[in-house]
Amino acid sequence: MWKIYKWNGHYIQGDLVSKHRSEDAAIKKASKELDFVFAEKVERGKEILIWLDDNSHVPVGVIVKKTRG
């Protein structure tokens, strides 16, 4: 499950925006909800993170997927 979070003024992974079954659907929804220009995909441990940054590389949100085993 891909989860989209937006920055709430205190945490980057602050407010849950939506959940999606595919990465493409999550990115489409994030582009509608958040104004991001740059996206960086990182695999860390058992999760996949897509960091979303604005034009001046300030984080505005993140897309998270926790993977199994």
C-alpha angles and dihedrals in degrees: 000000000000113000124195118211127183130205111265098192094270109042130031089215090047116122123029110232102179148322126239139181096221134047092229092055091049092051092048092051092046091052089054096045103035131043101229130155103178129048125186121190116211129178111209121173109305097346139073117218128193108194114208118207133180127232094286092046094256111147114249100170150329138234113217133193122179112210129206129251 
